Amino acid sequence: MGKILVIAEKPSVGKDIAKVLGCNQKGEGCLIGEKYVVTWAIGHLVRLLEPEEYDEKYKRWAYETLPIIPEQMKTKPERKTKKQFDILKKLMNSKEIDSLVCATDSGREGELIFRYIYEAVKCKKPFKRLWISSMTDTAIRKGFESLRPGEEYDALYYSAKCRSEADWLVGMNATRAFTIRYNVLLSIGRVQTPTLSILVQRQKEIDTFVSKDYWEVKADFSGFKGLWTDLENHETRIFEEEKALDIARKVRGKQGIIKDLSEEKKKQPPPLLYDLTELQRDGNKMFGFSASKTLSIAQGLYEKRKMITYPRTDSRYVSTDMIPVLKSTLRKLNIPLYSRFVKPILDMDKLPVSKRIVDDSKVTDHFAIIPTDTVPKLENLTEDEKKIYGLIVKRFFAVFYSDYEYTVTKVITEIEHEFFVTKGKTVSQLGWMLFYKNDAKKNEEEQELPVLKKGDPVTAFDVKTEKKKTTHPKPYTEASLLSAMENAGRLVEDEELKEQLKDSGLGTPATRASIIERLIQVGYVVRKGKSLYPTEKGMKLIEIVPEELKSPEMTGKWEKGLSSIVKKKMDPQKFMESIIRYVYFIVEESTKSENPITFPEETQKKRAKKSVSLGKCPLCSKGDIKENTKAFYCTKWKDGCKFTIWKNSLEQYGQAITPKMVKELLKNNKIKGIHIILPQTHEKATADLQFKPDGNGAVELINVNRI
């Protein structure tokens, strides 16, 4: 009887699985045991062909070659990871292997990584699917005890394949069409362009905003204060200074009465558990972390530390079968640091698992992000890891606590027919707010009130006017942009699409961070502190593309179709036919565009085309590598070469890529011992810089050593 080949998504995950399965013998790109052989991909080992790989004519970017619609979308191994692909090919087709286990990430993209490899090596052997949400030894072991037939995930694969091919068709054709029309490289994508449009719309609101002066009138009644309010319009602002001064003069030193006093008891349930987007929002709000940084830290806590469950989830609930795990996790978290929070939960007769925690109908591929049931070793974590882990643990505790209960008191004071409103708040049960009381914003209007009752006489001892200005809308932060992407359905009028986007939004929790980083990389957006601003180039792009490309509506239609494919309610071929019709429409629209917009920055770059070559392109071997304001690029980009080294690639490490560094990279493929600052600990370090395996010019740091 032959062995079972297990294919993980990356080496680190493969080694964790191998340890659990007892595969201790080292092979070439694999680990071998009595029953299993464990190997791994390195992300996507297989990619879709570039246009010029279908036909030489596509090397030249020209209208007459558009749209590019291959009869059949083909794949090929990535050049830089070809060695690992060949290892998988050999193993998958080996006579010693009877069957396979797909152990890539449990989701749409993980499914695609495995299936592309499976098809590329022409493997016909049966396979099963490992579907887990935690990388602990126990979770892996249980996962292998309940492997699912591979064909159960065919619909997920078809959906992933359609998404990949549709993104290629729209992105490739739209980018070429508008680049040719405006004679400047314009990157366009199904998700990145409507995301950019959200930022541009906000910037327009800021740019056109005209600030106005207004005044508020505040009265001190000795023991409490009131704010003048137009009760009919619920307006506290007065836009004429003289009117504000008149009100102040009119009531100053005068007696009045408490016209009305009302009390309203309120309760606020605990927040939901984290999904990735909510965790990224809080990481940005609390610590100023970018979405990509929070994801990177969370991925490390999941894979390396094994202290949290799968982070790339869009669910904020857990399933019924997780209830015993919740109890076990709470017991493991009962360490000195947390015991005062955990003990009250463990002392309860029954764990309070409401529908806000456990809801099978709201758990699909993965449940919410929670701590794993391993005793946390906090001393091993970096400072940034402690921050993100702290958020997850705090939220996990909070969901089991009681509601936050308080009473809001509203007092209306009348003096000389003018009304002043006072609000007070009394907390009756802190509940889950115990964990967030230091984070909560204090409402200036809410104050501690003396004992008052309706009809009490009062005197306005001191009355002041205060001049203020109306403020423009705030620029997006990563936290607020993530919310806008998640809730993009609000920007769509069609009710059916609005409902679809309600469940999906722009992008997925796993891709939103990379979309934001991509917009920054291509020069459409800049990050200043916590805020994100569109550049002139980004603003102009949104001016020239048709509404269909910048509205979330297109994504809503796509996500509806992709979701229907997963549910087996839509034929994948029908979906792709609709995409092809859309591609023809986009190319035609680009030819109709009569927008007079020019891109002066890019025009200047073209004038400077005679800049010095830093070396031959290692990807296409034909172009020269030259410099522009944002990157080092191949001069054969119009012929389809994608080689680009972004100058801000090492920004988080306190380094910028220089022409001298590019020359050395092109010559030696590596630079040894560059000085960096570690982003998580701010320690000084040295590292070697090399090209990533994708061959497109992306760089990475290896051999990092603290100084």
C-alpha positions in Angstrom: 0.0 0.0 0.0 1.4 3.4 -1.0 1.6 6.6 1.0 -0.6 9.7 1.3 0.9 13.0 0.1 -0.1 16.0 2.1 0.4 19.4 0.4 0.5 22.5 2.6 0.5 26.1 1.4 3.9 27.1 2.8 6.9 25.4 4.4 6.2 26.5 8.0 2.7 25.0 7.9 4.0 21.9 6.2 6.5 21.4 9.0 3.8 21.8 11.7 1.6 19.2 10.0 4.6 16.8 9.6 5.4 17.0 13.3 1.8 16.0 14.2 1.8 13.2 11.6 5.2 11.8 12.7 7.0 12.7 9.4 10.5 13.2 10.7 12.7 11.9 7.8 14.0 14.8 5.6 13.5 14.4 1.8 14.0 16.8 -1.0 11.4 19.6 -0.3 9.4 17.2 1.8 9.2 15.3 5.2 8.6 11.6 5.2 6.8 9.3 7.6 5.4 5.8 7.7 2.0 6.7 6.3 2.3 10.3 5.1 4.7 12.4 3.0 4.3 16.1 3.7 5.3 18.7 1.1 4.4 22.3 0.5 3.8 25.1 -2.0 5.4 28.5 -1.6 2.1 30.4 -2.1 1.1 30.3 -5.7 3.5 28.0 -7.6 1.4 28.4 -10.7 0.2 31.5 -12.4 -1.9 32.5 -15.3 0.0 33.2 -18.5 0.8 36.8 -19.5 -0.8 38.1 -22.8 2.5 37.9 -24.7 2.9 34.2 -23.7 -0.3 33.5 -25.7 0.9 35.5 -28.7 3.9 37.6 -29.5 1.7 40.4 -30.9 0.6 41.2 -27.4 4.1 42.4 -26.4 3.2 45.7 -28.0 0.4 47.6 -26.2 -2.0 48.7 -29.0 -5.7 49.2 -29.4 -6.0 46.9 -32.3 -5.0 43.9 -30.1 -7.8 44.6 -27.5 -9.6 43.1 -26.0 -7.3 40.2 -25.1 -9.6 37.2 -24.6 -7.7 33.8 -24.6 -9.9 30.9 -25.9 -8.7 29.0 -22.9 -7.0 30.5 -19.9 -3.7 28.7 -19.4 -1.2 28.4 -16.5 2.5 27.9 -16.0 4.8 27.4 -13.0 6.3 30.6 -11.5 9.9 30.9 -12.6 11.4 31.6 -9.2 9.7 28.7 -7.5 10.0 26.2 -10.4 12.2 23.9 -8.3 9.5 23.4 -5.6 6.9 22.9 -8.4 9.1 20.2 -9.9 9.4 18.5 -6.5 5.6 18.5 -6.1 5.1 17.2 -9.7 7.5 14.3 -9.0 5.8 13.4 -5.7 2.2 13.7 -7.0 2.9 11.4 -9.9 5.1 9.0 -7.9 4.0 5.3 -7.9 4.7 5.4 -4.1 1.9 7.9 -3.6 -1.7 6.5 -3.7 -3.7 9.6 -2.8 -3.3 13.2 -1.7 -4.5 15.6 1.1 -5.1 19.2 0.2 -3.8 21.1 3.3 -3.6 24.6 1.9 -5.4 27.4 3.7 -9.0 26.7 4.2 -10.6 29.2 1.9 -11.1 30.3 -1.7 -7.5 31.2 -2.4 -6.0 28.2 -0.7 -8.3 26.0 -2.8 -7.1 27.7 -6.0 -3.4 27.2 -5.0 -3.8 23.5 -4.7 -6.1 23.0 -7.7 -3.8 25.0 -10.1 -0.9 22.7 -9.1 -3.1 19.6 -9.3 -4.1 20.5 -12.9 -0.7 21.7 -14.0 1.0 18.4 -13.1 -2.0 16.5 -14.7 -2.5 14.5 -11.5 -5.5 12.1 -11.5 -5.1 10.6 -8.0 -8.0 11.0 -5.5 -7.6 13.7 -2.8 -9.2 14.7 0.4 -9.5 18.1 2.0 -8.1 19.2 5.4 -10.3 22.1 6.7 -9.1 23.6 10.0 -9.2 26.9 11.8 -6.4 26.5 14.3 -2.8 25.4 13.9 -2.5 23.7 17.3 -1.4 20.0 17.3 -4.9 19.1 18.6 -6.7 20.9 15.8 -4.4 19.4 13.1 -4.9 15.9 14.6 -8.7 16.3 14.7 -8.7 17.7 11.2 -6.9 14.5 9.8 -9.5 12.4 11.7 -12.3 14.1 9.7 -10.9 14.7 6.2 -13.6 15.6 3.6 -13.8 14.3 0.0 -12.0 16.7 -2.3 -15.0 16.9 -4.7 -17.1 18.5 -2.0 -15.0 21.6 -2.6 -15.3 21.7 -6.4 -17.8 24.6 -6.4 -15.4 26.6 -4.2 -12.6 25.9 -6.7 -14.8 27.0 -9.7 -15.6 30.2 -7.8 -11.9 30.8 -7.1 -10.9 30.1 -10.7 -13.6 32.4 -12.1 -12.5 35.2 -9.7 -8.8 34.7 -10.8 -9.6 34.7 -14.5 -12.1 37.5 -14.3 -9.6 39.7 -12.4 -7.0 38.9 -15.1 -9.4 39.8 -18.0 -10.7 43.0 -16.6 -7.4 44.2 -15.0 -5.3 43.4 -18.1 -7.6 44.9 -20.6 -8.6 48.0 -18.6 -5.0 48.8 -17.7 -3.9 48.5 -21.3 -6.8 50.4 -22.8 -6.5 53.4 -20.5 -2.7 53.4 -20.6 -2.8 53.5 -24.4 -5.5 56.2 -24.3 -3.6 58.5 -21.9 0.0 57.5 -22.8 0.8 56.8 -19.1 0.8 53.5 -17.1 -2.5 53.4 -15.3 -3.1 50.4 -13.1 -6.9 49.5 -12.9 -8.5 46.7 -10.9 -11.9 45.5 -10.0 -11.5 46.2 -6.2 -8.6 48.8 -6.1 -10.3 51.3 -8.4 -13.6 51.6 -6.5 -11.6 51.7 -3.3 -9.6 54.6 -4.7 -12.9 56.2 -5.7 -14.0 56.2 -2.1 -10.9 58.1 -1.1 -11.2 60.5 -4.0 -14.9 61.3 -3.2 -13.9 62.2 0.4 -11.0 64.4 -0.8 -13.4 66.3 -3.1 -15.7 66.9 -0.1 -12.8 68.2 1.9 -11.5 70.4 -1.0 -14.9 72.0 -1.6 -15.8 72.4 2.0 -16.2 76.0 3.1 -15.9 76.5 6.9 -18.4 78.7 8.7 -18.2 80.4 12.1 -20.9 79.6 14.6 -21.4 80.3 18.3 -22.7 78.3 21.2 -24.3 79.7 24.4 -23.5 77.9 27.7 -25.0 78.6 31.0 -23.8 77.7 34.5 -26.6 77.0 36.9 -24.4 76.4 39.9 -24.2 72.6 40.2 -24.8 71.8 36.5 -24.4 73.4 33.1 -26.7 73.7 30.1 -26.2 74.3 26.4 -28.6 76.6 24.5 -30.7 74.5 22.1 -33.4 75.2 19.5 -35.7 72.4 20.6 -37.7 72.5 17.3 -34.7 71.8 15.1 -32.5 70.2 17.8 -29.8 72.7 16.8 -27.2 74.1 19.2 -25.3 76.2 16.7 -26.0 79.9 16.2 -24.6 81.3 12.9 -25.0 85.0 13.8 -22.8 86.3 16.6 -25.2 89.1 17.6 -28.0 86.6 18.1 -25.8 84.5 20.4 -24.8 87.7 22.4 -28.4 88.7 22.7 -29.4 85.3 24.1 -26.5 85.5 26.6 -27.4 89.0 27.7 -31.1 88.1 27.9 -30.7 85.2 30.4 -27.5 86.2 32.4 -28.4 86.5 36.1 -32.1 85.6 35.4 -34.2 83.0 37.2 -35.8 80.1 35.4 -37.2 76.7 36.1 -36.5 73.1 35.2 -39.1 72.7 32.5 -38.6 69.0 31.9 -36.5 66.1 33.4 -36.5 62.6 31.9 -34.6 59.5 32.7 -34.0 56.6 30.2 -32.4 53.3 31.2 -30.2 51.9 28.6 -28.2 48.7 28.1 -25.5 47.8 25.6 -24.6 44.2 24.9 -21.0 43.1 24.7 -19.2 43.6 21.3 -19.0 40.7 18.9 -15.8 38.6 18.6 -13.2 39.8 16.1 -13.1 39.0 12.4 -10.0 40.2 10.6 -11.4 43.6 9.4 -12.5 44.5 12.9 -9.1 43.5 14.3 -7.4 45.6 11.7 -9.6 48.6 12.5 -8.8 48.4 16.2 -5.1 47.8 15.4 -5.1 51.1 13.5 -7.2 53.0 16.0 -5.3 51.9 19.1 -1.8 51.6 17.9 -1.6 53.2 14.5 -0.8 49.9 12.8 -1.5 49.6 9.0 -4.0 46.9 8.0 -1.1 44.9 6.5 0.9 45.1 9.7 -2.0 43.9 11.8 -2.5 41.0 9.4 1.2 40.1 9.5 1.2 40.1 13.3 -2.0 38.0 13.5 -0.6 35.5 10.9 2.5 35.1 13.1 0.4 34.6 16.2 -1.6 31.9 14.3 1.2 30.0 12.4 4.3 30.5 14.5 3.0 31.1 18.1 -0.2 29.0 17.7 -1.9 31.3 20.1 -4.9 32.4 18.0 -7.2 30.8 15.5 -7.2 31.4 11.8 -7.0 35.2 11.3 -8.3 35.6 7.7 -11.9 35.1 8.7 -15.0 37.2 7.9 -17.1 35.6 10.7 -17.6 37.1 14.2 -19.3 34.0 15.7 -18.4 30.5 16.6 -20.3 27.3 16.0 -22.2 25.1 18.6 -19.5 22.4 18.5 -17.0 25.0 19.8 -18.7 25.4 23.2 -16.4 22.8 24.9 -13.4 24.5 23.3 -14.5 27.9 24.7 -14.5 26.5 28.2 -11.1 24.8 27.8 -9.6 28.0 26.4 -10.9 30.0 29.4 -9.3 27.6 31.8 -6.0 27.8 29.9 -6.1 31.6 30.1 -6.5 31.5 33.8 -2.9 32.7 34.4 -1.9 35.3 37.0 -2.1 38.2 34.4 -5.7 37.3 33.5 -7.1 35.4 36.5 -9.2 38.4 37.9 -11.0 38.6 34.5 -11.3 34.8 33.9 -12.4 33.7 37.4 -15.8 35.4 37.4 -16.6 33.6 34.1 -15.4 30.2 35.3 -17.3 30.6 38.6 -20.6 30.9 36.7 -22.9 27.8 36.8 -23.2 27.8 33.1 -21.1 29.6 30.4 -23.3 32.5 29.0 -23.2 31.6 25.3 -25.8 33.8 23.7 -26.6 34.1 19.9 -24.1 37.0 19.9 -21.3 34.4 20.5 -22.6 31.0 19.1 -24.5 31.1 15.9 -24.1 28.3 13.4 -25.9 30.2 10.6 -23.2 32.9 10.7 -20.2 30.6 10.5 -19.1 29.5 7.0 -15.5 28.6 6.2 -14.0 29.8 9.5 -15.3 31.1 12.9 -14.2 34.3 14.7 -10.7 35.0 15.8 -10.2 33.7 19.4 -7.3 32.6 21.5 -6.4 28.9 21.2 -6.6 26.5 24.2 -2.8 26.6 24.8 -1.3 28.3 27.8 0.0 31.6 26.5 3.7 32.3 26.8 3.6 36.1 26.7 7.3 36.4 27.5 8.1 35.1 24.1 6.1 37.7 22.2 7.3 40.9 20.7 5.8 44.2 21.9 3.6 44.4 18.8 2.5 40.8 19.2 1.5 41.5 22.8 -0.7 44.4 21.6 -2.6 42.4 19.0 -2.9 39.3 21.2 -4.1 41.6 24.0 -6.9 42.9 21.9 -8.0 39.4 21.0 -7.9 38.1 24.6 -9.7 41.2 25.9 -12.5 40.8 23.4 -12.7 37.1 24.1 -13.3 37.8 27.8 -15.7 40.7 27.2 -18.2 38.6 25.3 -18.9 36.5 28.4 -19.6 39.5 30.6 -23.0 41.1 31.3 -24.5 44.1 29.5 -23.2 47.6 30.2 -26.2 49.3 31.9 -26.6 53.0 32.6 -29.3 55.7 32.9 -29.3 58.8 30.8 -30.8 61.9 32.4 -32.0 64.8 30.2 -32.8 68.2 31.8 -34.4 71.1 29.9 -34.1 74.4 31.7 -36.2 77.4 30.5 -35.1 81.0 31.2 -36.8 84.0 29.4 -38.3 81.6 26.9 -34.8 80.3 25.9 -34.0 76.6 26.5 -30.8 75.0 27.8 -30.3 71.2 27.6 -28.2 69.2 30.1 -27.3 65.6 29.9 -26.1 63.3 32.7 -25.2 59.7 32.8 -25.2 57.2 35.8 -23.7 53.7 35.4 -25.6 51.0 37.2 -23.7 48.0 35.8 -20.3 48.2 34.2 -20.4 44.7 32.8 -18.2 44.2 29.7 -17.2 47.9 29.7 -14.7 46.9 32.5 -12.4 46.0 29.6 -12.9 49.2 27.6 -13.6 52.0 30.1 -10.1 53.5 29.5 -10.7 53.4 25.7 -14.2 55.0 25.7 -14.4 58.5 24.5 -15.8 60.9 27.2 -18.9 62.8 26.0 -18.3 66.4 27.1 -22.1 67.0 27.3 -22.6 64.2 29.9 -22.0 65.3 33.5 -22.6 64.2 37.0 -25.9 65.9 38.1 -27.1 67.0 41.6 -30.5 65.8 42.7 -33.0 67.7 40.5 -36.7 67.6 39.9 -39.2 69.2 37.4 -40.3 72.7 38.5 -37.1 73.4 40.5 -36.1 77.1 40.3 -32.6 77.8 38.9 -30.5 80.9 38.2 -28.1 81.4 35.3 -25.1 82.7 37.3 -22.7 82.7 34.4 -23.5 82.7 30.7 -20.8 82.6 28.0 -20.7 82.5 24.2 -18.1 80.3 22.5 -17.0 80.8 18.9 -16.4 77.7 16.9 -16.0 76.7 13.2 -17.7 74.0 11.2 -15.1 71.3 10.2 -14.6 69.5 7.0 -15.1 65.7 6.8 -12.1 63.8 8.2 -9.7 62.1 5.8 -10.0 58.4 5.8 -7.7 56.4 8.2 -7.1 52.8 7.4 -9.6 52.0 10.2 -12.4 54.1 8.5 -11.5 53.0 5.0 -11.7 49.3 6.0 -15.2 50.1 7.4 -16.1 51.8 4.1 -14.8 48.8 2.1 -16.7 46.4 4.3 -19.9 48.5 4.0 -19.6 49.4 0.4 -23.2 48.3 -0.2 -24.4 51.7 1.3 -23.0 53.3 -1.9 -25.2 51.2 -4.2 -28.8 51.9 -5.0 -29.8 48.5 -6.3 -31.4 46.7 -3.3 -30.4 43.2 -4.4 -26.8 44.2 -4.9 -26.8 46.3 -1.7 -27.8 43.0 0.1 -25.0 41.1 -1.7 -22.4 43.7 -0.8 -23.7 43.7 2.8 -22.3 40.2 3.1 -19.1 40.8 1.1 -18.1 44.4 0.6 -15.1 45.5 -1.5 -12.5 42.8 -1.3 -12.3 40.2 1.4 -10.9 40.4 5.0 -7.8 38.6 3.6 -7.2 41.0 0.7 -8.2 44.5 1.9 -4.8 45.2 3.5 -3.0 44.3 0.2 -5.4 46.5 -1.8 -4.6 49.5 0.4 -0.8 48.8 0.1 -1.2 48.4 -3.7 -2.8 51.8 -4.1 0.1 53.3 -2.2 2.7 51.4 -4.2 1.4 52.5 -7.6 1.3 56.1 -6.5 -2.5 56.7 -6.2 -2.5 57.1 -2.5 -0.1 58.4 0.2 -0.1 57.6 3.9 0.5 60.6 6.2 0.4 59.5 9.9 -2.8 57.6 10.3 -4.6 59.3 7.4 -4.8 58.2 3.7 -4.9 60.8 0.9 -5.4 60.3 -2.9 -2.5 61.8 -5.0 -3.1 64.0 -8.0 -2.6 60.9 -10.2 -5.2 59.0 -8.2 -7.7 61.9 -8.4 -7.2 62.1 -12.2 -7.6 58.4 -12.7 -11.1 58.5 -11.1 -12.0 61.4 -13.4 -11.3 59.4 -16.6 -12.6 55.8 -15.9 -16.3 55.0 -16.5 -18.7 54.8 -13.6 -18.9 51.0 -13.9 -15.2 50.7 -13.0 -15.2 53.0 -10.0 -18.6 52.0 -8.5 -18.8 49.1 -6.0 -21.8 47.9 -8.0 -19.6 45.9 -10.3 -18.0 44.1 -7.4 -21.5 43.5 -6.0 -22.5 41.7 -9.2 -19.3 39.7 -9.2 -19.6 38.7 -5.6 -23.2 37.7 -6.1 -22.2 35.5 -9.1 -19.2 34.0 -7.3 -21.3 33.3 -4.2 -23.9 31.6 -6.5 -21.2 29.4 -8.0 -20.2 28.2 -4.5 -23.8 27.4 -3.8 -24.1 25.6 -7.1 -26.8 28.1 -8.3 -24.9 29.5 -11.2 -22.9 27.9 -14.0 -19.3 29.1 -14.0 -19.4 29.4 -17.8 -22.3 31.8 -17.7 -20.4 33.9 -15.2 -17.3 34.1 -17.4 -19.5 35.0 -20.5 -20.8 38.0 -18.6 -17.3 39.0 -17.7 -16.2 38.9 -21.3 -19.1 41.1 -22.4 -18.0 43.5 -19.7 -14.4 43.6 -21.0 -15.7 44.5 -24.5 -17.7 47.3 -22.9 -14.7 48.7 -21.0 -12.4 48.7 -24.0 -15.0 50.5 -26.1 -15.6 53.0 -23.3 -11.9 53.8 -23.2 -11.9 54.7 -26.9 -14.9 57.1 -26.4 -13.2 59.0 -23.6 -12.7 62.6 -24.6 -11.5 63.8 -21.2 -8.8 66.4 -21.7 -7.0 65.4 -18.5 -3.2 65.0 -18.7 -0.7 63.5 -16.2 2.0 66.2 -16.0 4.2 64.1 -13.6 4.2 61.3 -16.1 4.9 63.6 -19.0 8.0 64.8 -17.2 9.0 61.2 -16.8 8.7 60.7 -20.5 10.9 63.7 -21.2 13.4 62.3 -18.8 13.5 58.9 -20.6 17.1 59.4 -21.4 18.0 58.7 -17.8 20.9 56.4 -17.1 20.3 52.6 -17.3 21.1 50.8 -14.0 21.4 47.5 -15.7 19.6 44.9 -17.9 16.2 43.6 -16.8 16.6 40.2 -15.2 13.0 39.3 -16.0 12.7 39.9 -19.8 16.5 40.3 -20.5 15.6 42.9 -23.2 14.8 46.2 -21.4 16.9 48.5 -19.2 16.2 49.2 -15.6 15.6 53.0 -15.1 14.4 55.2 -12.3 11.2 57.4 -12.0 9.8 59.2 -9.0 8.2 56.1 -7.4 10.1 53.1 -8.6 12.8 51.4 -10.7 11.2 49.9 -13.8 11.9 48.0 -17.0 11.8 50.1 -20.2 9.9 47.3 -21.9 6.9 47.7 -19.7 4.8 48.5 -22.7 5.8 45.2 -24.2 4.4 43.5 -21.1 7.4 43.3 -18.7 6.2 43.7 -15.1 9.6 44.1 -13.4 9.3 46.9 -10.8 11.3 47.7 -7.6 9.2 50.1 -5.5 11.3 52.7 -3.7 9.2 52.4 -0.6 9.5 48.6 -0.4 11.6 48.9 2.8 9.8 52.0 4.2 8.6 50.1 7.4 12.3 49.2 8.0 13.5 52.8 7.8 15.2 52.3 4.5 14.6 53.6 0.9 15.8 51.7 -2.2 18.5 53.7 -3.9 19.9 53.5 -7.5 23.2 52.2 -6.0 21.3 49.3 -4.2 19.4 48.5 -7.5 22.7 48.2 -9.4 24.1 45.8 -6.8 20.9 43.7 -6.8 20.9 43.5 -10.6 24.6 42.4 -10.5 24.6 40.0 -7.5 20.9 39.3 -6.8 21.7 40.1 -3.2 23.0 42.9 -0.9 24.6 41.8 2.3 24.4 43.6 5.7 22.1 46.6 5.1 21.1 48.5 8.2 17.4 48.5 9.2 15.1 49.3 12.1 12.8 46.4 13.1 9.2 47.8 12.8 7.8 45.8 15.7 10.5 46.5 18.3 12.3 49.5 16.9 15.6 47.8 17.4 18.6 48.3 15.1 19.5 45.3 12.9 21.3 44.2 9.8 19.9 42.0 7.1 20.5 40.7 3.6 18.3 42.1 0.8 17.4 39.9 -2.2 14.7 39.5 -4.9 11.6 37.6 -4.0 11.0 34.4 -6.0 8.1 35.9 -8.1 10.7 37.5 -10.5 8.7 40.8 -10.8 11.2 42.8 -8.8 9.7 42.6 -5.3 12.4 42.4 -2.6 12.6 40.7 0.8 14.9 40.7 3.8 16.6 37.5 5.0 19.2 36.7 7.7 18.0 39.4 10.0 20.3 40.0 13.0 19.8 42.4 15.8 22.8 44.7 16.5 
